[in-house]
Amino acid sequence: MSWEAIAGLASAIITLAGLNIGALKWLLERHQQAILRDGARWSEIERGLYELRASLPLEYVRREDWIRFSGTLDAKLDAMREEMREEIAILKERLYG
């Protein structure tokens, strides 16, 4: 084997190694950018979730609370209706009785 062949083989190996190192560097940079981009997305999702958790109690009524409110409102309406019936009965008695 001649020195020229050895030099050519060595330069080919060095060139392939350089290409592989360059490709690995490019892949790692691309991976790092993807991680940063995903981190930003996760931050946005977390911020949205925290905003939702903060605003939910202002906009949402629990089922038990609504049932209690509805029961109270129904009781008040029933009491008003009963009072109106009594008043109407008194008026009927005055007018016709």
Secondary structure, DSSP 8 states (H G I E B T S, - for coil): --HHHHHHHHHHHHHHHHHHHHHHHHHHHHHHHHHHHHHHHHHHHHHHHHHHHHHHHHH---HHHHHHHHHHHHHHHHHHHHHHHHHHHHHHHHHH-
